[in-house]
Amino acid sequence: MSAGLSDLSDSLRDDAQHRWLVTGAGGLLGSEVVSTIRRTRPADAVTGTTRADLDVTAADLDQFRTIVAGYDVVLNCAGWTDVDAAESHQAEAFAVNAEAVRVLAAACASTGVRLAHVSTDYVFDGLSDEPYAESAVGSPVNAYGRTKLAGERAVTDELGDRGVIVRTAWLYGERGRSFVRTIVERAVAARPIEVVEDLRGQPTWVRPVAERLVALGAMADAGGVYHATCRGDASWFEFAREAYRLVGADPDLVLPVSSATLKRAARRPSPSILDDVRGTKAGLDPMPRWQEALSAALVELAG
């Protein structure tokens, strides 16, 4: 734990409605979560940590207890997200996605702090003919999925039904390796682009995921697994064609290619569709359809 984080934690013992700690705040989802808390819950206090502030693989139980004791809710957005590199760096991926999660969950359990942990559709094999329910048993086909499933089990082992697990899929947004920004740049320039057509999933804008994660973190009676993906499904090829159409470019400039041509190290589950049942039953707003979300996201990117 850095001295800066310790000082900041001490300063947050105020009268705020909720005190939030967001790990992985430098990433695609974590940064959006911090922004969402500040935008939708201005009376709350939020601290976002990056790896420079808090290396989750280096903190032991006592350190995590000291850190989380200053907060009401921890949203764990930290994780190893390089799916292909996980195949050759399984120990490192497991350390971030499973071992560190177990220690963090144990610290939250012993201090009474709520924990919401982010997981993925890659805990499934993609062989189901139906969307995966929150209760479906995981069966990952790659190393990344195995480490994320181990992280889910760690949360359940340490916190039982008090721990919240939020699975999402095919995230895109402004930060990180932005597939959407690349598409838009090509579309505006009326340039062709090759996009995979034989993998199906749920392209999901990061903002509604962040909003759902924050909503679940604030719900005292939330627990167990929830899904947070945009409704409907598509291939990346169909997604790119829609993006071209929305910016006024010719969708026929999007050219289909097979995923086999990419020679990726990790196998991808396809289709990997998540069924969103528990969130709506809990009274949360339905996730938007992927086409609606893409349209809204493109407005943000244009700004």
NUZARO-859289 format. One record per residue (C-alpha): residue number from 1; residue in one letter; x, y, z. Coordinates in pm, 1 decimal. Example, Ala and Ser with C-alpha at 12.3 -4.5 7.8 and 13.67 -1.06 7.14 Angstrom:
2
<seq = 1; type = A; X = 1230.0; Y = -450.0; Z = 780.0>
<seq = 2; type = S; X = 1367.0; Y = -106.0; Z = 714.0>
This chain:
303
<seq = 1; type = M; X = 0.0; Y = 0.0; Z = 0.0>
<seq = 2; type = S; X = 141.5; Y = 338.4; Z = -94.1>
<seq = 3; type = A; X = 167.2; Y = 618.1; Z = 158.7>
<seq = 4; type = G; X = -55.2; Y = 832.5; Z = -61.8>
<seq = 5; type = L; X = -337.7; Y = 576.8; Z = -55.5>
<seq = 6; type = S; X = -309.8; Y = 538.7; Z = 321.8>
<seq = 7; type = D; X = -332.5; Y = 915.3; Z = 372.5>
<seq = 8; type = L; X = -629.6; Y = 941.0; Z = 139.7>
<seq = 9; type = S; X = -810.1; Y = 653.6; Z = 310.5>
<seq = 10; type = D; X = -775.3; Y = 825.9; Z = 646.3>
<seq = 11; type = S; X = -917.4; Y = 1148.6; Z = 504.3>
<seq = 12; type = L; X = -1237.7; Y = 977.9; Z = 389.0>
<seq = 13; type = R; X = -1377.5; Y = 896.7; Z = 731.7>
<seq = 14; type = D; X = -1638.9; Y = 1169.5; Z = 689.6>
<seq = 15; type = D; X = -2017.4; Y = 1191.0; Z = 685.9>
<seq = 16; type = A; X = -2048.8; Y = 1092.4; Z = 318.5>
<seq = 17; type = Q; X = -2338.2; Y = 861.0; Z = 235.6>
<seq = 18; type = H; X = -2102.0; Y = 598.4; Z = 97.2>
<seq = 19; type = R; X = -1725.7; Y = 573.8; Z = 84.3>
<seq = 20; type = W; X = -1617.9; Y = 387.2; Z = -228.6>
<seq = 21; type = L; X = -1290.9; Y = 224.1; Z = -322.2>
<seq = 22; type = V; X = -1254.2; Y = 138.0; Z = -691.0>
<seq = 23; type = T; X = -956.8; Y = -80.0; Z = -779.5>
<seq = 24; type = G; X = -832.1; Y = -84.7; Z = -1137.5>
<seq = 25; type = A; X = -943.8; Y = 276.4; Z = -1181.4>
<seq = 26; type = G; X = -697.5; Y = 334.2; Z = -1464.0>
<seq = 27; type = G; X = -869.4; Y = 79.0; Z = -1686.6>
<seq = 28; type = L; X = -1161.3; Y = 88.8; Z = -1926.3>
<seq = 29; type = L; X = -1429.9; Y = -5.5; Z = -1673.3>
<seq = 30; type = G; X = -1270.3; Y = 123.4; Z = -1353.9>
<seq = 31; type = S; X = -1228.1; Y = 476.5; Z = -1486.3>
<seq = 32; type = E; X = -1590.6; Y = 482.4; Z = -1597.9>
<seq = 33; type = V; X = -1702.8; Y = 354.9; Z = -1257.0>
<seq = 34; type = V; X = -1522.7; Y = 639.7; Z = -1079.1>
<seq = 35; type = S; X = -1681.8; Y = 890.5; Z = -1317.4>
<seq = 36; type = T; X = -2023.4; Y = 732.4; Z = -1264.5>
<seq = 37; type = I; X = -2002.3; Y = 759.7; Z = -886.3>
<seq = 38; type = R; X = -1897.9; Y = 1124.2; Z = -909.1>
<seq = 39; type = R; X = -2175.0; Y = 1200.0; Z = -1158.6>
<seq = 40; type = T; X = -2463.3; Y = 1007.8; Z = -1000.3>
<seq = 41; type = R; X = -2371.3; Y = 1018.4; Z = -631.4>
<seq = 42; type = P; X = -2204.3; Y = 1357.8; Z = -574.6>
<seq = 43; type = A; X = -2246.1; Y = 1338.1; Z = -196.6>
<seq = 44; type = D; X = -2037.9; Y = 1021.1; Z = -181.3>
<seq = 45; type = A; X = -1660.2; Y = 996.7; Z = -148.3>
<seq = 46; type = V; X = -1471.7; Y = 782.8; Z = -399.2>
<seq = 47; type = T; X = -1109.8; Y = 677.2; Z = -428.0>
<seq = 48; type = G; X = -985.2; Y = 517.0; Z = -745.9>
<seq = 49; type = T; X = -660.8; Y = 322.5; Z = -735.7>
<seq = 50; type = T; X = -438.2; Y = 214.8; Z = -1020.3>
<seq = 51; type = R; X = -160.3; Y = -41.8; Z = -1003.8>
<seq = 52; type = A; X = 79.6; Y = 241.6; Z = -917.4>
<seq = 53; type = D; X = -127.8; Y = 308.2; Z = -603.2>
<seq = 54; type = L; X = -213.1; Y = -48.6; Z = -515.1>
<seq = 55; type = D; X = -59.1; Y = -363.1; Z = -662.4>
<seq = 56; type = V; X = -326.6; Y = -613.5; Z = -563.8>
<seq = 57; type = T; X = -86.6; Y = -905.2; Z = -605.4>
<seq = 58; type = A; X = 155.0; Y = -756.1; Z = -350.8>
<seq = 59; type = A; X = -92.7; Y = -679.4; Z = -71.6>
<seq = 60; type = D; X = -142.7; Y = -935.7; Z = 203.8>
<seq = 61; type = L; X = -451.1; Y = -983.0; Z = 420.3>
<seq = 62; type = D; X = -345.7; Y = -733.6; Z = 688.2>
<seq = 63; type = Q; X = -271.5; Y = -468.0; Z = 427.1>
<seq = 64; type = F; X = -603.8; Y = -522.3; Z = 254.2>
<seq = 65; type = R; X = -784.3; Y = -503.7; Z = 587.7>
<seq = 66; type = T; X = -618.6; Y = -170.7; Z = 659.9>
<seq = 67; type = I; X = -711.1; Y = -39.0; Z = 315.3>
<seq = 68; type = V; X = -1074.9; Y = -148.5; Z = 296.3>
<seq = 69; type = A; X = -1155.8; Y = -53.2; Z = 655.5>
<seq = 70; type = G; X = -1179.8; Y = 308.5; Z = 540.1>
<seq = 71; type = Y; X = -1465.9; Y = 236.1; Z = 300.5>
<seq = 72; type = D; X = -1822.3; Y = 112.2; Z = 282.1>
<seq = 73; type = V; X = -1805.6; Y = -47.5; Z = -64.4>
<seq = 74; type = V; X = -1520.2; Y = -190.1; Z = -270.4>
<seq = 75; type = L; X = -1571.2; Y = -227.4; Z = -646.0>
<seq = 76; type = N; X = -1298.4; Y = -454.7; Z = -777.7>
<seq = 77; type = C; X = -1229.8; Y = -363.8; Z = -1139.9>
<seq = 78; type = A; X = -864.7; Y = -468.7; Z = -1125.5>
<seq = 79; type = G; X = -775.4; Y = -769.0; Z = -1333.6>
<seq = 80; type = W; X = -555.7; Y = -933.2; Z = -1592.2>
<seq = 81; type = T; X = -749.8; Y = -868.2; Z = -1913.3>
<seq = 82; type = D; X = -510.3; Y = -976.1; Z = -2189.2>
<seq = 83; type = V; X = -686.0; Y = -1294.6; Z = -2296.5>
<seq = 84; type = D; X = -415.6; Y = -1419.8; Z = -2532.0>
<seq = 85; type = A; X = -121.7; Y = -1338.9; Z = -2304.4>
<seq = 86; type = A; X = -288.1; Y = -1533.4; Z = -2023.5>
<seq = 87; type = E; X = -216.5; Y = -1853.1; Z = -2217.6>
<seq = 88; type = S; X = 158.5; Y = -1806.8; Z = -2172.9>
<seq = 89; type = H; X = 141.7; Y = -1618.9; Z = -1839.6>
<seq = 90; type = Q; X = -107.7; Y = -1829.5; Z = -1648.7>
<seq = 91; type = A; X = 58.5; Y = -1788.0; Z = -1310.2>
<seq = 92; type = E; X = 61.6; Y = -1409.2; Z = -1341.0>
<seq = 93; type = A; X = -299.7; Y = -1398.0; Z = -1459.0>
<seq = 94; type = F; X = -406.5; Y = -1629.5; Z = -1175.0>
<seq = 95; type = A; X = -229.1; Y = -1409.9; Z = -921.6>
<seq = 96; type = V; X = -433.8; Y = -1106.5; Z = -1026.9>
<seq = 97; type = N; X = -766.7; Y = -1264.8; Z = -1117.8>
<seq = 98; type = A; X = -791.1; Y = -1526.1; Z = -842.0>
<seq = 99; type = E; X = -534.7; Y = -1511.6; Z = -561.4>
<seq = 100; type = A; X = -556.5; Y = -1135.4; Z = -505.9>
<seq = 101; type = V; X = -935.9; Y = -1153.0; Z = -524.8>
<seq = 102; type = R; X = -944.9; Y = -1414.0; Z = -249.7>
<seq = 103; type = V; X = -735.5; Y = -1199.1; Z = -17.7>
<seq = 104; type = L; X = -940.9; Y = -889.7; Z = -96.2>
<seq = 105; type = A; X = -1266.5; Y = -1078.8; Z = -36.1>
<seq = 106; type = A; X = -1135.8; Y = -1215.3; Z = 294.1>
<seq = 107; type = A; X = -1042.3; Y = -864.2; Z = 402.4>
<seq = 108; type = C; X = -1390.3; Y = -736.1; Z = 314.2>
<seq = 109; type = A; X = -1549.5; Y = -1028.9; Z = 499.6>
<seq = 110; type = S; X = -1354.4; Y = -958.7; Z = 817.3>
<seq = 111; type = T; X = -1422.8; Y = -583.6; Z = 813.3>
<seq = 112; type = G; X = -1787.7; Y = -588.4; Z = 705.3>
<seq = 113; type = V; X = -1720.8; Y = -398.9; Z = 382.5>
<seq = 114; type = R; X = -1934.8; Y = -471.5; Z = 76.1>
<seq = 115; type = L; X = -1751.9; Y = -612.8; Z = -226.8>
<seq = 116; type = A; X = -1866.0; Y = -615.5; Z = -588.6>
<seq = 117; type = H; X = -1628.0; Y = -799.9; Z = -821.0>
<seq = 118; type = V; X = -1619.4; Y = -786.4; Z = -1201.0>
<seq = 119; type = S; X = -1612.0; Y = -1108.8; Z = -1402.6>
<seq = 120; type = T; X = -1669.5; Y = -1214.6; Z = -1761.6>
<seq = 121; type = D; X = -1867.1; Y = -1421.7; Z = -2011.0>
<seq = 122; type = Y; X = -1541.9; Y = -1611.6; Z = -2074.1>
<seq = 123; type = V; X = -1616.2; Y = -1829.6; Z = -1771.5>
<seq = 124; type = F; X = -1840.6; Y = -2019.6; Z = -2016.6>
<seq = 125; type = D; X = -1756.4; Y = -2241.5; Z = -2313.7>
<seq = 126; type = G; X = -2001.5; Y = -2098.1; Z = -2567.7>
<seq = 127; type = L; X = -2161.6; Y = -2436.5; Z = -2637.1>
<seq = 128; type = S; X = -2505.6; Y = -2356.0; Z = -2500.0>
<seq = 129; type = D; X = -2798.2; Y = -2305.1; Z = -2736.9>
<seq = 130; type = E; X = -2951.3; Y = -2065.0; Z = -2484.9>
<seq = 131; type = P; X = -2817.7; Y = -1753.2; Z = -2310.5>
<seq = 132; type = Y; X = -2629.1; Y = -1837.3; Z = -1992.5>
<seq = 133; type = A; X = -2823.8; Y = -1771.3; Z = -1673.8>
<seq = 134; type = E; X = -2657.0; Y = -1625.3; Z = -1367.7>
<seq = 135; type = S; X = -2684.0; Y = -1969.2; Z = -1209.0>
<seq = 136; type = A; X = -2513.3; Y = -2153.2; Z = -1498.3>
<seq = 137; type = V; X = -2203.2; Y = -2355.7; Z = -1410.4>
<seq = 138; type = G; X = -1880.6; Y = -2218.8; Z = -1555.1>
<seq = 139; type = S; X = -1681.3; Y = -2418.3; Z = -1807.6>
<seq = 140; type = P; X = -1407.1; Y = -2194.9; Z = -1951.6>
<seq = 141; type = V; X = -1213.0; Y = -2283.8; Z = -2266.1>
<seq = 142; type = N; X = -908.0; Y = -2064.9; Z = -2206.9>
<seq = 143; type = A; X = -667.9; Y = -1969.4; Z = -1929.8>
<seq = 144; type = Y; X = -817.2; Y = -1625.2; Z = -1883.7>
<seq = 145; type = G; X = -1162.8; Y = -1773.3; Z = -1826.2>
<seq = 146; type = R; X = -1023.9; Y = -2024.9; Z = -1576.8>
<seq = 147; type = T; X = -857.8; Y = -1749.6; Z = -1372.0>
<seq = 148; type = K; X = -1174.2; Y = -1540.2; Z = -1372.5>
<seq = 149; type = L; X = -1387.5; Y = -1836.0; Z = -1265.3>
<seq = 150; type = A; X = -1143.1; Y = -1899.2; Z = -981.0>
<seq = 151; type = G; X = -1188.3; Y = -1536.9; Z = -878.9>
<seq = 152; type = E; X = -1566.5; Y = -1578.0; Z = -871.7>
<seq = 153; type = R; X = -1532.2; Y = -1883.6; Z = -649.5>
<seq = 154; type = A; X = -1298.8; Y = -1693.1; Z = -419.1>
<seq = 155; type = V; X = -1561.5; Y = -1423.1; Z = -365.3>
<seq = 156; type = T; X = -1828.0; Y = -1684.1; Z = -294.4>
<seq = 157; type = D; X = -1600.9; Y = -1882.7; Z = -61.3>
<seq = 158; type = E; X = -1508.2; Y = -1578.9; Z = 147.4>
<seq = 159; type = L; X = -1831.4; Y = -1377.5; Z = 142.7>
<seq = 160; type = G; X = -2107.2; Y = -1625.6; Z = 63.9>
<seq = 161; type = D; X = -2422.7; Y = -1461.0; Z = -64.1>
<seq = 162; type = R; X = -2301.8; Y = -1122.7; Z = 61.7>
<seq = 163; type = G; X = -2049.5; Y = -1096.1; Z = -220.3>
<seq = 164; type = V; X = -2159.1; Y = -948.8; Z = -553.6>
<seq = 165; type = I; X = -2021.1; Y = -1080.7; Z = -883.0>
<seq = 166; type = V; X = -2098.9; Y = -886.7; Z = -1200.5>
<seq = 167; type = R; X = -2027.8; Y = -1059.8; Z = -1531.2>
<seq = 168; type = T; X = -1997.1; Y = -852.3; Z = -1844.8>
<seq = 169; type = A; X = -1874.8; Y = -908.8; Z = -2200.7>
<seq = 170; type = W; X = -1720.7; Y = -748.9; Z = -2509.6>
<seq = 171; type = L; X = -1663.2; Y = -414.6; Z = -2340.9>
<seq = 172; type = Y; X = -1579.2; Y = -106.4; Z = -2541.2>
<seq = 173; type = G; X = -1535.1; Y = 257.9; Z = -2453.2>
<seq = 174; type = E; X = -1305.1; Y = 553.4; Z = -2481.9>
<seq = 175; type = R; X = -1006.3; Y = 420.0; Z = -2292.0>
<seq = 176; type = G; X = -768.2; Y = 134.6; Z = -2362.4>
<seq = 177; type = R; X = -745.7; Y = -43.5; Z = -2694.7>
<seq = 178; type = S; X = -1054.8; Y = 116.2; Z = -2847.1>
<seq = 179; type = F; X = -1196.8; Y = -102.6; Z = -3120.9>
<seq = 180; type = V; X = -1480.9; Y = 143.2; Z = -3166.7>
<seq = 181; type = R; X = -1250.8; Y = 442.6; Z = -3211.4>
<seq = 182; type = T; X = -1057.1; Y = 251.8; Z = -3478.5>
<seq = 183; type = I; X = -1383.0; Y = 169.8; Z = -3655.4>
<seq = 184; type = V; X = -1499.4; Y = 531.1; Z = -3643.5>
<seq = 185; type = E; X = -1168.6; Y = 663.6; Z = -3775.4>
<seq = 186; type = R; X = -1185.4; Y = 420.8; Z = -4068.3>
<seq = 187; type = A; X = -1551.2; Y = 500.9; Z = -4129.6>
<seq = 188; type = V; X = -1503.4; Y = 877.9; Z = -4130.5>
<seq = 189; type = A; X = -1213.5; Y = 837.1; Z = -4372.6>
<seq = 190; type = A; X = -1425.4; Y = 601.6; Z = -4587.8>
<seq = 191; type = R; X = -1159.4; Y = 334.8; Z = -4555.4>
<seq = 192; type = P; X = -1230.1; Y = -39.9; Z = -4556.8>
<seq = 193; type = I; X = -1175.8; Y = -252.8; Z = -4246.1>
<seq = 194; type = E; X = -1163.6; Y = -629.5; Z = -4193.2>
<seq = 195; type = V; X = -1363.9; Y = -756.0; Z = -3896.4>
<seq = 196; type = V; X = -1427.2; Y = -1104.0; Z = -3758.1>
<seq = 197; type = E; X = -1767.1; Y = -1246.6; Z = -3854.0>
<seq = 198; type = D; X = -1770.6; Y = -1591.4; Z = -3689.1>
<seq = 199; type = L; X = -1770.1; Y = -1497.1; Z = -3319.6>
<seq = 200; type = R; X = -2097.4; Y = -1388.6; Z = -3163.1>
<seq = 201; type = G; X = -2147.9; Y = -1209.7; Z = -2836.5>
<seq = 202; type = Q; X = -2286.8; Y = -895.8; Z = -2679.4>
<seq = 203; type = P; X = -2099.2; Y = -575.8; Z = -2767.8>
<seq = 204; type = T; X = -2138.7; Y = -372.8; Z = -2449.9>
<seq = 205; type = W; X = -2074.8; Y = -5.9; Z = -2388.1>
<seq = 206; type = V; X = -1890.1; Y = 46.6; Z = -2065.4>
<seq = 207; type = R; X = -2117.6; Y = 321.2; Z = -1927.5>
<seq = 208; type = P; X = -2433.3; Y = 118.7; Z = -1852.1>
<seq = 209; type = V; X = -2212.8; Y = -153.1; Z = -1701.6>
<seq = 210; type = A; X = -2055.8; Y = 102.9; Z = -1468.4>
<seq = 211; type = E; X = -2400.8; Y = 232.1; Z = -1374.3>
<seq = 212; type = R; X = -2523.9; Y = -116.3; Z = -1292.1>
<seq = 213; type = L; X = -2210.2; Y = -199.4; Z = -1093.0>
<seq = 214; type = V; X = -2251.4; Y = 115.3; Z = -883.1>
<seq = 215; type = A; X = -2623.8; Y = 46.3; Z = -833.4>
<seq = 216; type = L; X = -2548.9; Y = -305.3; Z = -709.3>
<seq = 217; type = G; X = -2272.2; Y = -178.1; Z = -484.4>
<seq = 218; type = A; X = -2518.3; Y = 58.7; Z = -318.7>
<seq = 219; type = M; X = -2784.8; Y = -210.8; Z = -265.2>
<seq = 220; type = A; X = -2746.9; Y = -352.3; Z = 83.5>
<seq = 221; type = D; X = -2940.4; Y = -668.4; Z = -2.5>
<seq = 222; type = A; X = -2764.3; Y = -745.1; Z = -332.2>
<seq = 223; type = G; X = -2561.7; Y = -1064.8; Z = -343.5>
<seq = 224; type = G; X = -2455.6; Y = -1341.6; Z = -576.9>
<seq = 225; type = V; X = -2408.7; Y = -1325.1; Z = -953.6>
<seq = 226; type = Y; X = -2556.9; Y = -1061.5; Z = -1182.4>
<seq = 227; type = H; X = -2509.9; Y = -1009.9; Z = -1554.7>
<seq = 228; type = A; X = -2449.4; Y = -671.5; Z = -1714.7>
<seq = 229; type = T; X = -2436.4; Y = -680.7; Z = -2093.5>
<seq = 230; type = C; X = -2618.3; Y = -490.5; Z = -2363.2>
<seq = 231; type = R; X = -2925.4; Y = -673.3; Z = -2490.5>
<seq = 232; type = G; X = -2921.5; Y = -859.2; Z = -2817.1>
<seq = 233; type = D; X = -2621.7; Y = -1019.3; Z = -2980.9>
<seq = 234; type = A; X = -2404.4; Y = -966.2; Z = -3286.8>
<seq = 235; type = S; X = -2076.6; Y = -1055.3; Z = -3444.9>
<seq = 236; type = W; X = -1802.1; Y = -794.4; Z = -3443.9>
<seq = 237; type = F; X = -1862.8; Y = -774.4; Z = -3821.3>
<seq = 238; type = E; X = -2228.1; Y = -679.1; Z = -3767.8>
<seq = 239; type = F; X = -2128.1; Y = -437.9; Z = -3494.2>
<seq = 240; type = A; X = -1877.4; Y = -263.3; Z = -3723.5>
<seq = 241; type = R; X = -2130.8; Y = -237.6; Z = -4005.6>
<seq = 242; type = E; X = -2374.8; Y = -68.2; Z = -3769.3>
<seq = 243; type = A; X = -2104.4; Y = 175.8; Z = -3657.8>
<seq = 244; type = Y; X = -2027.8; Y = 264.1; Z = -4020.6>
<seq = 245; type = R; X = -2398.1; Y = 317.4; Z = -4086.7>
<seq = 246; type = L; X = -2441.1; Y = 541.1; Z = -3782.6>
<seq = 247; type = V; X = -2159.3; Y = 775.6; Z = -3887.0>
<seq = 248; type = G; X = -2288.5; Y = 792.1; Z = -4242.6>
<seq = 249; type = A; X = -2031.5; Y = 564.6; Z = -4405.9>
<seq = 250; type = D; X = -2094.6; Y = 274.1; Z = -4642.6>
<seq = 251; type = P; X = -2137.0; Y = -46.7; Z = -4436.4>
<seq = 252; type = D; X = -2009.2; Y = -246.0; Z = -4733.6>
<seq = 253; type = L; X = -1662.9; Y = -111.0; Z = -4655.2>
<seq = 254; type = V; X = -1664.9; Y = -353.1; Z = -4360.5>
<seq = 255; type = L; X = -1520.3; Y = -680.4; Z = -4486.6>
<seq = 256; type = P; X = -1580.4; Y = -1014.5; Z = -4308.8>
<seq = 257; type = V; X = -1288.8; Y = -1235.9; Z = -4205.0>
<seq = 258; type = S; X = -1262.6; Y = -1560.1; Z = -4010.6>
<seq = 259; type = S; X = -1126.8; Y = -1557.6; Z = -3656.5>
<seq = 260; type = A; X = -886.7; Y = -1830.9; Z = -3770.8>
<seq = 261; type = T; X = -697.2; Y = -1572.7; Z = -3976.2>
<seq = 262; type = L; X = -604.1; Y = -1382.5; Z = -3659.9>
<seq = 263; type = K; X = -405.7; Y = -1675.2; Z = -3515.3>
<seq = 264; type = R; X = -486.8; Y = -1586.7; Z = -3156.3>
<seq = 265; type = A; X = -333.7; Y = -1787.5; Z = -2874.1>
<seq = 266; type = A; X = -658.7; Y = -1827.3; Z = -2680.9>
<seq = 267; type = R; X = -975.9; Y = -1991.3; Z = -2799.2>
<seq = 268; type = R; X = -1287.7; Y = -1773.9; Z = -2768.7>
<seq = 269; type = P; X = -1628.2; Y = -1905.5; Z = -2661.5>
<seq = 270; type = S; X = -1893.6; Y = -1845.1; Z = -2926.3>
<seq = 271; type = P; X = -2165.7; Y = -1766.9; Z = -2891.7>
<seq = 272; type = S; X = -2119.3; Y = -1622.1; Z = -2543.3>
<seq = 273; type = I; X = -2454.6; Y = -1468.3; Z = -2456.0>
<seq = 274; type = L; X = -2549.4; Y = -1379.6; Z = -2099.3>
<seq = 275; type = D; X = -2910.1; Y = -1372.3; Z = -1980.7>
<seq = 276; type = D; X = -2991.0; Y = -1072.9; Z = -1760.7>
<seq = 277; type = V; X = -3259.3; Y = -1184.4; Z = -1516.3>
<seq = 278; type = R; X = -3158.2; Y = -1102.5; Z = -1159.6>
<seq = 279; type = G; X = -3078.3; Y = -736.5; Z = -1219.5>
<seq = 280; type = T; X = -3416.7; Y = -649.8; Z = -1363.4>
<seq = 281; type = K; X = -3592.6; Y = -858.6; Z = -1097.5>
<seq = 282; type = A; X = -3406.6; Y = -650.8; Z = -838.3>
<seq = 283; type = G; X = -3558.6; Y = -336.3; Z = -989.2>
<seq = 284; type = L; X = -3255.2; Y = -214.8; Z = -1181.0>
<seq = 285; type = D; X = -3299.4; Y = -43.9; Z = -1515.5>
<seq = 286; type = P; X = -3277.8; Y = -286.5; Z = -1808.4>
<seq = 287; type = M; X = -2952.8; Y = -274.3; Z = -1998.9>
<seq = 288; type = P; X = -2988.5; Y = -99.1; Z = -2337.2>
<seq = 289; type = R; X = -2988.2; Y = -284.4; Z = -2666.6>
<seq = 290; type = W; X = -2643.4; Y = -291.2; Z = -2819.9>
<seq = 291; type = Q; X = -2753.8; Y = -76.7; Z = -3115.8>
<seq = 292; type = E; X = -2888.7; Y = 194.9; Z = -2883.9>
<seq = 293; type = A; X = -2575.3; Y = 185.3; Z = -2671.3>
<seq = 294; type = L; X = -2349.1; Y = 211.5; Z = -2976.1>
<seq = 295; type = S; X = -2540.2; Y = 513.8; Z = -3101.7>
<seq = 296; type = A; X = -2501.7; Y = 686.1; Z = -2765.4>
<seq = 297; type = A; X = -2136.0; Y = 589.7; Z = -2739.0>
<seq = 298; type = L; X = -2059.5; Y = 734.6; Z = -3081.6>
<seq = 299; type = V; X = -2204.8; Y = 1068.7; Z = -2970.4>
<seq = 300; type = E; X = -1968.2; Y = 1062.0; Z = -2672.1>
<seq = 301; type = L; X = -1669.0; Y = 972.0; Z = -2887.8>
<seq = 302; type = A; X = -1752.3; Y = 1249.9; Z = -3132.4>
<seq = 303; type = G; X = -1752.6; Y = 1498.8; Z = -2845.1>
